[in-house]
Each structure stands twice: as C-alpha cells, then as structure tokens.
Amino acid sequence: MELSRNEYRRLVDDVADAVVEKMMPLVKSKRTKKQEEECTWVSASEAAQILGLSKAYLLSIKDAFTHIKFGDSKSARVKFRKETLIKEHMESQKERTRIPPSRRNPEGVGI
C-alpha cells in the first residue's frame, strides 16, 4: 500500500505530535523554574527603558551586554538578556567611571 503525499504528511505530523505529547512531561519535570527564567530576552526598547538609557545609546554600546542580533544590516533587530542587563550595565559603568572636572575648577586640581 502506497501513501499519497498528503497522507504521508498527515502521518508524519501525527507521529510528531504523539512524540511531543509523550516527551513534554519528561522535559518539564527536568527543567527547573530558574532555568526557564534565565532565558528571557527583551527588545532594545525594553532594555533601554529598564536601564534608563535611550535606545540609540544602548545600541551604540550593545557590545557591553549579552545580546543576540537578528540580521546583518543596520536595521537588524537586537535582543538583550534581561537577567544580566543591570549587572552588565553596572560593570560597564565601573570601567567608564571618571570624575569630570568641575566648572569652577576646569583643571580638576584638588578633586
């Protein structure tokens, strides 16, 4: 007995659904809640709002953060890992920290 193309596709879909249905309880039982939370990705706009930065500035310093870039063009979408945003921002700020000279003391003497 030979199956038509549509019958074959339906059979493959049914088998795949049955496998997923049997495997999901096993996968869910092994996955902890913490592991699920570790993989939260947010858009550049959301990340900028979380950090209190403009989206343009965040994208200009995106290499300081864990991110994924979708596409190769300038208009490519960038997603940031939510759980590490603040920690990485604090670390990048430590590296950039410098005390600017005051207006009254432009040379920075005595600071």
C-alpha positions in Angstrom: 0.0 0.0 0.0 1.4 3.3 -1.0 0.5 6.6 0.7 -0.3 9.8 -1.1 1.8 12.9 -0.4 -1.0 14.4 1.8 -1.5 11.2 3.7 2.2 10.9 4.3 2.4 14.5 5.6 -0.6 13.8 7.9 1.0 10.6 9.2 4.4 12.4 9.9 2.5 15.3 11.7 0.5 12.8 13.8 3.7 10.9 14.8 5.5 14.1 15.6 2.6 15.3 17.8 2.5 12.0 19.6 6.2 12.1 20.3 6.0 15.7 21.6 3.0 14.8 23.8 4.9 11.9 25.4 8.2 13.8 25.8 6.9 17.1 27.2 6.2 15.8 30.7 9.7 14.4 30.9 11.3 17.6 29.7 9.2 19.8 32.0 10.0 17.7 35.0 13.7 18.1 34.4 13.5 21.8 33.8 13.6 24.0 36.8 11.9 27.3 37.1 15.2 29.1 37.4 16.4 27.6 34.1 13.2 28.9 32.4 13.7 32.4 33.8 17.3 32.6 32.7 16.4 32.8 29.1 14.3 35.9 29.0 15.2 38.2 26.1 13.9 41.7 25.7 13.9 44.2 22.8 16.3 47.1 22.6 13.4 49.5 23.6 12.5 47.4 26.7 16.2 47.1 27.7 16.7 50.8 27.3 13.7 51.5 29.4 14.9 49.1 32.1 18.4 50.8 32.2 17.1 54.4 31.9 19.0 54.9 28.6 18.0 56.0 25.2 17.6 53.2 22.7 20.1 54.8 20.4 22.8 55.0 23.1 22.1 51.4 24.2 22.5 50.2 20.7 25.8 52.1 20.4 27.2 50.3 23.5 25.5 46.9 22.9 28.8 45.0 22.9 28.9 45.6 26.7 25.8 43.4 27.1 24.8 39.9 26.4 22.8 40.2 23.2 21.6 38.5 20.0 21.5 40.3 16.7 19.0 39.1 14.1 20.2 40.1 10.6 23.3 41.8 9.2 22.0 45.2 8.2 21.9 48.4 10.2 18.2 47.8 10.8 18.8 44.4 12.3 16.9 43.6 15.5 18.8 43.2 18.7 17.5 41.4 21.8 19.1 41.6 25.2 19.2 39.1 28.0 17.0 40.6 30.8 18.6 38.9 33.8 22.1 40.2 33.1 21.2 43.8 31.9 21.7 45.6 35.2 24.7 43.7 36.3 26.5 44.2 33.0 25.5 47.9 32.9 27.0 48.4 36.4 30.2 46.7 35.3 30.5 48.8 32.1 29.9 51.9 34.2 32.8 51.0 36.6 35.1 50.8 33.6 34.0 54.2 32.3 34.0 56.0 35.6 35.9 59.1 35.8 35.4 62.3 37.8 34.7 65.1 35.4 36.4 68.4 36.3 34.1 71.0 38.0 33.1 74.2 36.2 34.9 76.3 38.8 38.0 74.1 38.6 38.4 73.2 35.0 41.8 71.5 35.5 40.4 69.2 38.1 43.0 70.2 40.7 42.1 69.2 44.2 39.4 66.7 43.3 
